[in-house]
């Protein structure tokens, strides 16, 4: 199990840990090339790496449009491209498709809800925008799942709590 990020307040700090249930031990994650401290970020497990993207800066309170990939075997971080990445956001949702991370929704500051997103391909380190055609209204703090051929988003909050959603076919 890998954990990373969270809120350390104004003291900041980048930290994370790897838990090995077989030995019941924790070890720290490297901080070399790790993303800036944040919370409310998107995290996805690819099967071999953890991808961290977006989120809110716990040190100087900025909203991010960047991230990195973490390899727990090598204990290394690799920054990911920001070219073509979705706009900065917090409280977005993300799913792993088996080959790409899809990020959708979120907010810049609660109340400025987004109905945009992007697809990140770690094999080429590139982003492609998601379409706006048929996208549900913007929202943050939503739930998303991958079904095998589509991302389904549901709920979340905009001006009120939402009981609606949509499907995205990449």
C-alpha positions in Angstrom: 0.0 0.0 0.0 1.3 3.5 -0.9 0.2 6.7 0.7 1.3 10.1 -0.3 0.3 13.7 0.4 -2.3 15.2 2.7 -2.5 18.3 4.7 0.4 19.3 7.0 -0.8 22.9 7.3 1.6 25.8 6.8 4.5 23.6 7.9 4.3 21.9 4.5 6.5 19.0 3.7 6.4 16.2 1.1 5.9 12.8 2.6 4.5 9.4 2.0 5.0 5.8 2.9 4.9 2.2 1.6 3.4 -0.5 3.7 4.3 -4.1 3.3 1.6 -6.3 4.9 3.8 -9.4 4.7 6.4 -8.0 7.1 4.0 -5.5 8.8 6.5 -2.7 8.1 6.5 0.9 6.8 9.2 2.6 4.7 9.2 6.2 3.6 8.8 7.2 -0.1 11.6 9.1 -1.7 11.0 12.9 -1.9 13.4 13.4 -4.9 11.4 14.8 -7.8 8.2 14.3 -5.8 5.3 16.7 -6.5 4.8 19.8 -4.3 2.8 19.0 -1.2 -1.0 18.8 -1.9 -4.3 17.4 -0.9 -7.6 16.8 -2.8 -5.5 15.4 -5.7 -6.2 12.6 -8.1 -4.4 9.3 -7.6 -4.4 6.3 -9.8 -2.6 2.9 -9.6 -1.4 1.6 -13.0 -0.4 -1.8 -11.8 3.3 -0.8 -11.4 3.2 3.0 -10.7 1.1 5.5 -8.7 0.2 8.7 -10.6 -0.5 11.8 -8.6 -2.1 14.8 -10.4 -3.7 18.2 -9.5 -4.7 19.1 -6.0 -4.4 22.0 -3.6 -1.1 23.2 -2.2 -0.9 22.8 1.5 2.0 25.3 1.8 1.0 28.4 -0.2 -2.6 27.4 -1.0 -2.2 27.2 -4.8 -4.2 24.9 -7.0 -2.1 22.6 -9.2 -2.1 21.3 -12.8 0.9 19.1 -12.5 1.9 15.8 -11.1 4.3 12.9 -11.1 4.5 9.1 -11.4 5.9 7.1 -8.4 7.6 3.7 -8.9 7.6 1.9 -5.5 10.1 -0.8 -6.6 12.7 1.8 -7.6 11.5 4.3 -5.0 11.6 7.1 -7.7 9.4 9.9 -8.8 9.1 11.1 -12.4 7.4 14.4 -13.2 4.7 14.1 -15.8 4.2 16.5 -18.7 2.0 19.6 -18.2 1.6 20.2 -21.9 -2.0 19.8 -22.8 -2.9 18.9 -19.2 -6.4 19.9 -17.9 -6.5 23.2 -16.2 -5.6 23.3 -12.5 -8.2 21.9 -10.1 -8.9 20.3 -6.8 -11.5 17.6 -5.8 -11.6 16.2 -9.3 -12.1 12.5 -10.0 -9.9 10.1 -11.9 -10.0 6.5 -13.2 -7.4 4.2 -14.6 -8.5 2.5 -17.9 -5.7 0.0 -18.1 -3.6 2.3 -20.2 -4.6 5.9 -19.4 -5.6 8.1 -16.5 -8.8 10.0 -17.1 -9.2 13.1 -15.0 -12.6 14.9 -15.0 -14.4 17.6 -13.1 -13.2 19.4 -9.9 -13.1 23.0 -9.1 -10.5 25.8 -9.0 -12.1 27.3 -5.8 -15.2 25.8 -4.4 -18.1 27.2 -6.4 -16.1 27.3 -9.7 -17.0 23.8 -10.9 -15.4 22.4 -14.0 -16.9 20.1 -16.7 -13.6 19.5 -18.5 -10.9 16.9 -18.2 -8.1 15.1 -19.9 -6.6 11.7 -20.7 -3.0 11.1 -19.6 -1.0 8.4 -21.4 2.1 7.4 -19.3 3.6 5.5 -22.3 4.0 8.7 -24.3 3.8 11.2 -21.4 1.0 13.1 -23.2 -2.4 14.6 -22.4 -5.5 14.7 -24.6 -8.6 16.7 -23.6 -11.9 15.0 -23.0 -14.8 16.2 -25.1 -17.4 18.6 -23.8 -20.1 17.0 -26.0 -22.7 15.5 -23.7 -20.7 16.2 -20.6 -22.8 16.7 -17.4 -22.7 19.9 -15.5 -19.5 20.8 -13.8 -19.0 19.5 -10.3 -16.4 18.7 -7.7 -16.2 15.9 -5.1 -17.8 13.5 -7.5 -17.5 9.7 -7.8 -16.2 8.0 -10.9 -15.7 4.4 -11.9 -14.2 2.6 -14.9 -16.5 -0.1 -16.4 -14.0 -1.5 -18.9 -15.1 0.8 -21.8 -16.4 4.0 -20.2 -16.0 6.3 -17.2 -19.2 6.9 -15.3 -19.4 10.0 -13.1 -22.1 10.5 -10.5 -23.0 13.0 -7.8 -20.7 15.6 -6.3 -21.4 19.2 -5.7 -21.9 22.4 -7.7 -24.2 25.1 -6.3 -26.0 22.2 -4.5 -25.4 18.5 -4.0 -26.0 16.7 -7.3 -27.9 13.5 -8.0 -27.0 13.2 -11.7 -24.1 12.1 -13.8 -22.9 11.0 -17.2 -20.8 8.5 -19.2 -17.6 9.2 -21.0 -16.4 6.9 -23.8 -12.7 7.6 -24.4 
